[in-house]
Amino acid sequence: MRDNAVARWSVLVLVASMMFFAYMLADVMSPLETLLELPTIENGQFGWTSTNYGTFLAGEYIFNVLGFLILAGIILDKMGVRFTGILSASLMVIGACIMMYAVSDAFRGTGFESWLNTWWIGTPATCKLSALGFMIFGCGCEMAGTTVSKILAKWFKGKEMALAMGLEMAIARIGVFAVMAFIPAISAAYDHSVFAPVAFCTLLLVIGLINFIVFSVMDKRFDSQLIAIGEVNEGGSEDEFHISDLGAIFTSKMFWIVAFLCVLFYSAIFPFQKYAPRFLAETIMDNGELISVTAAAGLFSFFPLLAMVLTPFLGAFLDNKGKGATMLALGALIMVVCHLSFAFILPIFPYKWLAVALIAILGVSFSLVPAALWPSVPKIIDEKILGSAYCLIFWVQNVGLCLVPLLIGKVVDVTGGFRAAMIIFASFGILAFICSFLLKIEDKKKNYGLELPNKQ
């Protein structure tokens, strides 16, 4: 089945669609932040602060940081991609349902809401319950991300692996575009509702779960073929996984460089992405007035578009020409330039065309780094512990993604603006640039092949 182009690309579509829907739910609150932060909780309003919103965003990663992702890696390597994928998709649906209930009228005025308001007084009950749902969703989303990476490494081994991973990321990022482009309209159509967009994304996640069940049927047949030709054993892997094998990950210098590069890069991208509509709405002028959050979300929708277009081509280049470590360094450098421009140039020249240009260029960075990063991991980690390696990288990444929104929310509340936040994002990019050079030096010493093509 791996040699059948229709089969392996069908697998890509099935699993990538699940991540597309996951990305939509992950960012659904971004263009709705101003609705959440209306000053009172009367008449259906929520009364969140920027700090509350940062707390909610951090919720996506808290359980993962506390160790769930490490457990997820062990589950993935012990139980396989089918079990882990269905589990992760189910967790996302459950978490989304809790979020949907938290922002619904059905939750308002209940004894449960009153009880939640009796503790952690500075945070509204809707924020607390939404954060809980986001925690559960985040467990499933991060587990799904690592599972999809291992699926593509399995189905595209010796084939177009970087291209497949690039296309998967491109499809997933269409979810970011869809959120920024369509969620404000869905909200407005239902009287500026927060519930309607969350319910819509929850329904899409149910479809994603069904898609993964279909993939599982295909993958079971594929495993039977691999067993028949002796490529894997009856357990579905080349060699049996043991917990002690994790030592090979923790003692790998390359693993830690990749992990720190990952956390630094994504900490400057994903938290920024969640604050971007409000940042642009408070910065961009049109006919002498600040633009609306809806218009700002429309401008930011250009961010994933260029990344979506470029990532598959970069993956194909990586498959055929290599230069993965070089791409990582270039992507980090572009990110630094963009965030410094957001901090110092855009406030002076608050033009729409300049904002779109910077957003699109940042999208180039968002293409370069992931396109080179994820296909590089199988080159430095044994396949039988590849799932654990991906999960451990995601775990380190989640530490940053949990803490950074809390930091940014507090900084925005204290400073009353976004300049300091943009400087913080740029500093992450500088450190990621340093890590990319360390990676290149280590690769040259040990010949991991990060600069070599993937296709055999």
LINZIFEN-V155206 format. One record per residue. N is the residue number from 1. RES is the residue in three letters. SS is DSSP state (A for helix, B for strand, O for the rest). PHI is phi as a letter, one per 40 degrees, with the letter a starting at -180 (999 if undefined). NEAR is the number of other C-alpha atoms within 10 Angstrom. Layout:
[[N | RES | SS | PHI | NEAR] [N | RES | SS | PHI | NEAR]]
//
This chain:
[[1 | MET | O | 999 | 15] [2 | ARG | O | c | 17] [3 | ASP | O | c | 11] [4 | ASN | O | c | 9] [5 | ALA | A | d | 12] [6 | VAL | A | c | 11] [7 | ALA | A | c | 15] [8 | ARG | A | c | 20] [9 | TRP | A | c | 15] [10 | SER | A | c | 14] [11 | VAL | A | d | 23] [12 | LEU | A | d | 22] [13 | VAL | A | c | 17] [14 | LEU | A | c | 20] [15 | VAL | A | c | 28] [16 | ALA | A | c | 26] [17 | SER | A | c | 24] [18 | MET | A | c | 28] [19 | MET | A | c | 27] [20 | PHE | A | d | 24] [21 | PHE | A | c | 27] [22 | ALA | A | c | 32] [23 | TYR | A | c | 23] [24 | MET | A | c | 27] [25 | LEU | A | c | 29] [26 | ALA | A | c | 25] [27 | ASP | A | b | 24] [28 | VAL | O | c | 24] [29 | MET | O | c | 24] [30 | SER | A | d | 26] [31 | PRO | A | c | 29] [32 | LEU | A | b | 23] [33 | GLU | A | d | 20] [34 | THR | A | c | 18] [35 | LEU | A | c | 19] [36 | LEU | A | c | 25] [37 | GLU | O | b | 17] [38 | LEU | O | c | 15] [39 | PRO | O | c | 13] [40 | THR | O | b | 12] [41 | ILE | O | b | 13] [42 | GLU | A | c | 9] [43 | ASN | A | f | 6] [44 | GLY | A | g | 16] [45 | GLN | O | c | 16] [46 | PHE | O | b | 21] [47 | GLY | O | g | 19] [48 | TRP | O | c | 25] [49 | THR | O | b | 22] [50 | SER | A | c | 22] [51 | THR | A | c | 21] [52 | ASN | A | c | 22] [53 | TYR | A | c | 25] [54 | GLY | A | c | 24] [55 | THR | A | c | 22] [56 | PHE | A | d | 27] [57 | LEU | A | c | 29] [58 | ALA | A | c | 26] [59 | GLY | A | d | 27] [60 | GLU | A | d | 28] [61 | TYR | A | b | 30] [62 | ILE | A | c | 23] [63 | PHE | A | c | 21] [64 | ASN | A | c | 28] [65 | VAL | A | c | 21] [66 | LEU | A | c | 12] [67 | GLY | A | h | 12] [68 | PHE | A | c | 19] [69 | LEU | A | c | 27] [70 | ILE | A | c | 23] [71 | LEU | A | c | 14] [72 | ALA | A | c | 27] [73 | GLY | A | c | 27] [74 | ILE | A | c | 22] [75 | ILE | A | d | 17] [76 | LEU | A | c | 25] [77 | ASP | A | c | 25] [78 | LYS | A | c | 22] [79 | MET | A | b | 14] [80 | GLY | O | g | 19] [81 | VAL | A | c | 25] [82 | ARG | A | c | 20] [83 | PHE | A | c | 15] [84 | THR | A | c | 23] [85 | GLY | A | c | 28] [86 | ILE | A | c | 22] [87 | LEU | A | c | 15] [88 | SER | A | c | 26] [89 | ALA | A | c | 28] [90 | SER | A | c | 21] [91 | LEU | A | c | 23] [92 | MET | A | c | 32] [93 | VAL | A | c | 27] [94 | ILE | A | c | 20] [95 | GLY | A | c | 24] [96 | ALA | A | c | 30] [97 | CYS | A | c | 20] [98 | ILE | A | c | 20] [99 | MET | A | d | 28] [100 | MET | A | c | 25] [101 | TYR | A | c | 19] [102 | ALA | A | c | 23] [103 | VAL | O | b | 25] [104 | SER | O | c | 18] [105 | ASP | O | c | 12] [106 | ALA | O | c | 10] [107 | PHE | O | c | 17] [108 | ARG | O | c | 16] [109 | GLY | O | g | 9] [110 | THR | O | c | 10] [111 | GLY | A | c | 10] [112 | PHE | A | c | 12] [113 | GLU | A | c | 17] [114 | SER | A | c | 14] [115 | TRP | A | c | 10] [116 | LEU | A | c | 17] [117 | ASN | O | c | 16] [118 | THR | O | c | 10] [119 | TRP | O | b | 11] [120 | TRP | O | f | 10] [121 | ILE | O | d | 9] [122 | GLY | O | c | 11] [123 | THR | O | b | 19] [124 | PRO | O | c | 22] [125 | ALA | A | d | 25] [126 | THR | A | c | 24] [127 | CYS | A | c | 24] [128 | LYS | A | c | 21] [129 | LEU | A | c | 22] [130 | SER | A | c | 24] [131 | ALA | A | c | 27] [132 | LEU | A | c | 22] [133 | GLY | A | c | 26] [134 | PHE | A | c | 30] [135 | MET | A | c | 26] [136 | ILE | A | c | 26] [137 | PHE | A | d | 31] [138 | GLY | A | c | 29] [139 | CYS | A | c | 24] [140 | GLY | A | c | 29] [141 | CYS | A | c | 29] [142 | GLU | A | c | 26] [143 | MET | A | c | 32] [144 | ALA | A | c | 28] [145 | GLY | A | d | 22] [146 | THR | A | c | 27] [147 | THR | A | c | 30] [148 | VAL | A | c | 24] [149 | SER | A | c | 23] [150 | LYS | A | c | 22] [151 | ILE | A | c | 22] [152 | LEU | A | c | 22] [153 | ALA | A | c | 23] [154 | LYS | A | c | 17] [155 | TRP | A | c | 22] [156 | PHE | O | b | 22] [157 | LYS | O | c | 16] [158 | GLY | O | g | 14] [159 | LYS | O | b | 19] [160 | GLU | O | c | 21] [161 | MET | A | c | 24] [162 | ALA | A | c | 34] [163 | LEU | A | c | 24] [164 | ALA | A | c | 28] [165 | MET | A | c | 28] [166 | GLY | A | c | 30] [167 | LEU | A | c | 25] [168 | GLU | A | c | 27] [169 | MET | A | c | 24] [170 | ALA | A | c | 24] [171 | ILE | A | c | 25] [172 | ALA | A | c | 23] [173 | ARG | A | c | 25] [174 | ILE | A | d | 23] [175 | GLY | A | c | 24] [176 | VAL | A | c | 27] [177 | PHE | A | d | 24] [178 | ALA | A | c | 19] [179 | VAL | A | c | 27] [180 | MET | A | c | 30] [181 | ALA | A | c | 21] [182 | PHE | A | b | 17] [183 | ILE | A | c | 27] [184 | PRO | A | d | 24] [185 | ALA | A | c | 14] [186 | ILE | A | c | 19] [187 | SER | A | c | 19] [188 | ALA | A | c | 15] [189 | ALA | A | c | 11] [190 | TYR | O | b | 12] [191 | ASP | O | f | 9] [192 | HIS | O | f | 15] [193 | SER | O | c | 19] [194 | VAL | O | c | 27] [195 | PHE | A | c | 18] [196 | ALA | A | d | 20] [197 | PRO | A | c | 25] [198 | VAL | A | c | 27] [199 | ALA | A | c | 19] [200 | PHE | A | c | 16] [201 | CYS | A | c | 25] [202 | THR | A | c | 25] [203 | LEU | A | c | 14] [204 | LEU | A | c | 20] [205 | LEU | A | c | 27] [206 | VAL | A | c | 18] [207 | ILE | A | c | 17] [208 | GLY | A | c | 26] [209 | LEU | A | c | 25] [210 | ILE | A | c | 17] [211 | ASN | A | d | 20] [212 | PHE | A | c | 22] [213 | ILE | A | c | 19] [214 | VAL | A | c | 14] [215 | PHE | A | d | 20] [216 | SER | A | c | 20] [217 | VAL | A | c | 11] [218 | MET | A | c | 17] [219 | ASP | A | c | 20] [220 | LYS | A | c | 13] [221 | ARG | A | c | 11] [222 | PHE | A | c | 17] [223 | ASP | A | c | 19] [224 | SER | A | c | 15] [225 | GLN | A | c | 15] [226 | LEU | A | c | 18] [227 | ILE | A | c | 16] [228 | ALA | A | c | 12] [229 | ILE | O | c | 10] [230 | GLY | O | g | 11] [231 | GLU | O | c | 13] [232 | VAL | O | b | 17] [233 | ASN | O | c | 16] [234 | GLU | O | c | 14] [235 | GLY | O | c | 14] [236 | GLY | O | g | 20] [237 | SER | O | b | 20] [238 | GLU | O | c | 15] [239 | ASP | O | a | 14] [240 | GLU | O | c | 15] [241 | PHE | O | c | 17] [242 | HIS | O | b | 12] [243 | ILE | A | d | 11] [244 | SER | A | c | 7] [245 | ASP | A | c | 14] [246 | LEU | A | c | 17] [247 | GLY | A | d | 9] [248 | ALA | A | c | 13] [249 | ILE | A | c | 19] [250 | PHE | A | c | 13] [251 | THR | O | c | 10] [252 | SER | O | c | 12] [253 | LYS | A | c | 13] [254 | MET | A | c | 20] [255 | PHE | A | d | 21] [256 | TRP | A | c | 18] [257 | ILE | A | c | 18] [258 | VAL | A | c | 21] [259 | ALA | A | c | 23] [260 | PHE | A | c | 18] [261 | LEU | A | c | 30] [262 | CYS | A | c | 25] [263 | VAL | A | c | 22] [264 | LEU | A | c | 25] [265 | PHE | A | c | 30] [266 | TYR | A | c | 22] [267 | SER | A | c | 24] [268 | ALA | O | c | 26] [269 | ILE | O | b | 21] [270 | PHE | A | c | 16] [271 | PRO | A | c | 24] [272 | PHE | A | d | 19] [273 | GLN | A | d | 15] [274 | LYS | A | c | 21] [275 | TYR | A | b | 23] [276 | ALA | A | d | 21] [277 | PRO | A | d | 27] [278 | ARG | A | c | 21] [279 | PHE | A | d | 21] [280 | LEU | A | c | 26] [281 | ALA | A | c | 18] [282 | GLU | O | c | 19] [283 | THR | O | b | 23] [284 | ILE | O | c | 24] [285 | MET | B | b | 17] [286 | ASP | B | a | 11] [287 | ASN | O | f | 6] [288 | GLY | O | g | 7] [289 | GLU | B | b | 10] [290 | LEU | B | c | 16] [291 | ILE | O | c | 18] [292 | SER | O | c | 17] [293 | VAL | A | c | 23] [294 | THR | A | c | 21] [295 | ALA | A | c | 19] [296 | ALA | A | c | 25] [297 | ALA | A | c | 26] [298 | GLY | A | c | 21] [299 | LEU | A | c | 24] [300 | PHE | A | c | 25] [301 | SER | O | c | 24] [302 | PHE | A | c | 24] [303 | PHE | A | d | 26] [304 | PRO | A | c | 28] [305 | LEU | A | c | 19] [306 | LEU | A | c | 20] [307 | ALA | A | c | 26] [308 | MET | A | c | 25] [309 | VAL | A | c | 17] [310 | LEU | A | c | 21] [311 | THR | A | d | 31] [312 | PRO | A | c | 23] [313 | PHE | A | c | 17] [314 | LEU | A | c | 26] [315 | GLY | A | c | 28] [316 | ALA | A | c | 23] [317 | PHE | A | c | 19] [318 | LEU | A | c | 28] [319 | ASP | A | c | 25] [320 | ASN | A | c | 17] [321 | LYS | O | b | 15] [322 | GLY | O | g | 22] [323 | LYS | O | g | 18] [324 | GLY | A | c | 29] [325 | ALA | A | c | 23] [326 | THR | A | c | 18] [327 | MET | A | c | 23] [328 | LEU | A | c | 28] [329 | ALA | A | c | 25] [330 | LEU | A | c | 16] [331 | GLY | A | c | 25] [332 | ALA | A | c | 29] [333 | LEU | A | c | 20] [334 | ILE | A | c | 21] [335 | MET | A | c | 29] [336 | VAL | A | d | 25] [337 | VAL | A | d | 16] [338 | CYS | A | c | 23] [339 | HIS | A | c | 27] [340 | LEU | A | c | 18] [341 | SER | A | c | 19] [342 | PHE | A | c | 25] [343 | ALA | A | c | 19] [344 | PHE | A | b | 13] [345 | ILE | O | c | 14] [346 | LEU | O | c | 19] [347 | PRO | O | c | 17] [348 | ILE | O | c | 12] [349 | PHE | O | b | 14] [350 | PRO | O | c | 18] [351 | TYR | O | c | 14] [352 | LYS | A | c | 17] [353 | TRP | A | c | 12] [354 | LEU | A | c | 16] [355 | ALA | A | c | 24] [356 | VAL | A | c | 17] [357 | ALA | A | c | 15] [358 | LEU | A | c | 21] [359 | ILE | A | c | 23] [360 | ALA | A | c | 22] [361 | ILE | A | c | 20] [362 | LEU | A | c | 25] [363 | GLY | A | c | 26] [364 | VAL | A | c | 24] [365 | SER | A | c | 28] [366 | PHE | A | c | 27] [367 | SER | A | c | 28] [368 | LEU | A | c | 25] [369 | VAL | A | c | 26] [370 | PRO | A | c | 24] [371 | ALA | A | c | 33] [372 | ALA | A | c | 29] [373 | LEU | A | c | 19] [374 | TRP | A | c | 21] [375 | PRO | A | c | 24] [376 | SER | A | c | 21] [377 | VAL | A | c | 22] [378 | PRO | A | c | 19] [379 | LYS | A | c | 15] [380 | ILE | A | b | 20] [381 | ILE | O | b | 20] [382 | ASP | O | c | 14] [383 | GLU | A | c | 20] [384 | LYS | A | c | 17] [385 | ILE | A | b | 26] [386 | LEU | A | c | 25] [387 | GLY | A | c | 30] [388 | SER | A | c | 29] [389 | ALA | A | c | 28] [390 | TYR | A | c | 27] [391 | CYS | A | c | 27] [392 | LEU | A | c | 26] [393 | ILE | A | c | 23] [394 | PHE | A | c | 26] [395 | TRP | A | c | 27] [396 | VAL | A | c | 21] [397 | GLN | A | c | 23] [398 | ASN | A | c | 27] [399 | VAL | A | d | 18] [400 | GLY | A | c | 23] [401 | LEU | A | c | 27] [402 | CYS | A | c | 24] [403 | LEU | A | c | 20] [404 | VAL | A | c | 23] [405 | PRO | A | d | 26] [406 | LEU | A | c | 21] [407 | LEU | A | c | 16] [408 | ILE | A | c | 23] [409 | GLY | A | d | 22] [410 | LYS | A | c | 20] [411 | VAL | A | c | 19] [412 | VAL | A | c | 18] [413 | ASP | A | c | 13] [414 | VAL | A | c | 11] [415 | THR | A | c | 11] [416 | GLY | O | g | 10] [417 | GLY | O | a | 14] [418 | PHE | O | b | 23] [419 | ARG | A | c | 19] [420 | ALA | A | c | 15] [421 | ALA | A | c | 24] [422 | MET | A | c | 23] [423 | ILE | A | c | 18] [424 | ILE | A | c | 20] [425 | PHE | A | c | 27] [426 | ALA | A | c | 27] [427 | SER | A | c | 18] [428 | PHE | A | c | 22] [429 | GLY | A | c | 29] [430 | ILE | A | c | 19] [431 | LEU | A | c | 17] [432 | ALA | A | c | 29] [433 | PHE | A | c | 24] [434 | ILE | A | c | 15] [435 | CYS | A | c | 23] [436 | SER | A | c | 27] [437 | PHE | A | c | 16] [438 | LEU | A | c | 18] [439 | LEU | A | c | 24] [440 | LYS | A | c | 20] [441 | ILE | A | c | 13] [442 | GLU | A | c | 16] [443 | ASP | A | c | 17] [444 | LYS | A | c | 13] [445 | LYS | A | c | 9] [446 | LYS | A | b | 9] [447 | ASN | O | f | 13] [448 | TYR | O | c | 17] [449 | GLY | O | g | 17] [450 | LEU | O | c | 25] [451 | GLU | O | c | 20] [452 | LEU | O | c | 16] [453 | PRO | O | c | 17] [454 | ASN | O | c | 26] [455 | LYS | O | c | 17] [456 | GLN | O | b | 9]]
//
